[in-house]
Amino acid sequence: MESRVGSNIDPEVALEKLHQLQSEGGDLGAKYWLDISQLLKQAAEFQERTLSAEEKLRQIRQVVADKGASSV
């Protein structure tokens, strides 16, 4: 997972720390930190999808703008 969830958060480092906390947390703590880890992974995936959608939208807008300029 290469994307950055926030401007100062590296998901790999965060997931490593969460795994450490999960190992140290006992049954309830382990479940809690596992859930947090899954949320972090999902956030990174959603960010990647958002960035991809924004890029596609930018490309579509460029195509529409180019077609509009050529029809004038």
PyMOL commands that set and color helices and strands:
alter all, ss='L'
color gray80, all
select helices_A, chain A and resi 11-24+26-70
alter helices_A, ss='H'
color red, helices_A
deselect
rebuild
show_as cartoon
